[in-house]
């Protein structure tokens, strides 16, 4: 199994927002922090905005910030948002499936169960779990001069 770049970037963007709760983030600075293109970052931020995960403010002094408390952001839900439109295997999309084994193959059922277990585990993880007390992450993503005292070492 492999996650799309969009899913990975969405998680990085949300972590950057959680690490910088008191400021509007610029797409360019987050792209630099996350080692991604500005264009790709902008597309993911737009999707996160559309789905209510970030709030945006347009204009020269604009930017974006987390729209929900970190403990309300389910990582499973974020992964589903960005992964749901991509079938895991050819047989998962009836419109494009050309596999000659589909009518008799049992593998799809087992893959579905594995995916359910995967998402179940991620449903129990929140954005807060990823960032709270994570000194290494704070050092990488915080746009403040120093890591806060609340960082657990």
C-alpha positions in Angstrom: 0.0 0.0 0.0 1.2 3.5 -0.8 -0.3 6.8 0.1 -0.7 9.5 -2.5 1.4 12.6 -2.4 -1.7 14.6 -1.8 -2.6 12.7 1.4 1.0 13.0 2.7 1.0 16.7 1.9 -2.4 17.2 3.5 -1.2 15.7 6.8 2.0 17.9 6.7 -0.1 21.0 6.1 -2.4 20.2 9.0 0.6 19.6 11.2 2.1 22.9 10.2 -1.2 24.6 11.0 -1.4 22.9 14.4 2.2 23.9 15.2 1.5 27.6 14.3 -2.0 28.1 15.8 -1.7 31.9 16.2 -0.8 32.9 12.7 -2.0 32.8 9.2 0.3 30.6 7.1 1.2 31.4 3.6 1.1 28.8 0.9 4.7 29.5 -0.1 6.1 29.2 3.4 4.3 25.9 4.0 5.4 24.6 0.6 9.0 25.3 1.7 8.5 23.7 5.1 6.9 20.6 3.5 9.3 20.4 0.6 6.6 20.6 -2.0 5.7 22.9 -4.9 3.6 25.9 -4.2 1.0 24.8 -6.8 0.6 21.4 -5.3 0.4 22.9 -1.8 -2.3 25.4 -3.0 -4.4 22.6 -4.4 -4.3 20.6 -1.2 -5.0 23.7 0.9 -8.0 24.5 -1.3 -9.4 20.9 -0.8 -8.8 21.2 3.0 -10.6 24.5 3.0 -13.5 23.1 1.0 -13.9 20.3 3.5 -13.7 22.6 6.5 -10.3 21.6 7.9 -8.7 25.1 7.3 -10.0 28.6 7.1 -8.6 30.9 4.4 -8.3 34.6 4.1 -7.6 36.0 0.6 -5.4 38.9 -0.3 -2.0 40.2 0.3 -2.1 39.7 4.1 -4.1 36.5 3.8 -3.2 32.9 4.4 -4.8 29.9 6.1 -5.1 28.4 9.5 -6.6 25.4 11.1 -10.4 25.7 11.3 -10.9 22.9 13.9 -9.2 22.1 17.2 -6.5 19.5 16.6 -8.3 17.0 18.7 -11.3 17.2 16.3 -9.2 16.4 13.2 -9.4 12.6 12.5 -6.4 11.4 10.5 -8.5 8.6 9.2 -11.0 11.1 7.8 -8.3 13.1 6.2 -6.8 10.0 4.6 -10.2 8.9 3.3 -10.8 12.4 1.9 -7.7 12.2 -0.3 -7.6 8.5 -1.0 -11.3 7.7 -1.6 -11.3 8.7 -5.3 -8.5 6.4 -6.2 -9.4 2.7 -6.3 -7.0 0.5 -4.4 -7.0 -2.1 -7.2 -8.5 -2.3 -10.6 -11.4 -4.5 -9.5 -12.5 -1.8 -7.0 -13.8 0.4 -9.9 -16.5 -1.4 -11.9 -16.4 1.3 -14.6 -12.8 0.6 -15.5 -12.3 -3.0 -14.3 -11.0 -5.3 -17.0 -9.7 -8.1 -14.7 -10.9 -11.4 -16.0 -10.8 -12.9 -12.5 -13.2 -10.5 -10.9 -16.3 -12.7 -10.9 -14.5 -15.5 -9.1 -11.6 -13.9 -7.2 -11.8 -13.8 -3.4 -8.9 -11.4 -2.9 -11.0 -8.2 -3.1 -12.9 -9.2 0.0 -9.7 -9.7 2.0 -8.3 -6.4 0.7 -11.5 -4.6 1.8 -11.1 -6.1 5.3 -7.5 -5.0 5.4 -8.4 -1.5 4.3 -11.2 -1.3 6.9 -8.7 -2.3 9.6 -6.2 0.3 8.3 -8.7 3.1 8.4 -10.1 1.9 11.8 -6.6 2.4 13.3 -6.2 5.9 11.7 -9.7 6.9 12.9 -8.3 6.6 16.5 -5.5 9.1 15.7 -6.1 12.8 15.8 -4.0 15.7 14.7 -3.4 16.5 18.3 -1.8 13.0 18.8 0.7 13.8 16.0 1.8 17.2 17.3 1.3 17.5 21.0 4.7 17.3 22.8 6.5 16.4 19.6 9.7 18.5 19.9 11.2 17.3 16.7 8.1 18.2 14.7 7.9 21.6 16.5 11.5 22.4 15.6 10.8 21.6 11.9 7.4 23.2 11.5 7.1 26.0 14.0 7.5 29.5 12.4 8.3 31.0 15.8 11.9 31.8 16.9 12.0 29.0 19.6 10.2 25.8 20.5 7.5 26.5 23.2 8.1 25.4 26.9 5.1 23.1 26.6 7.2 20.8 24.3 7.9 17.5 26.1 11.6 16.5 25.7 
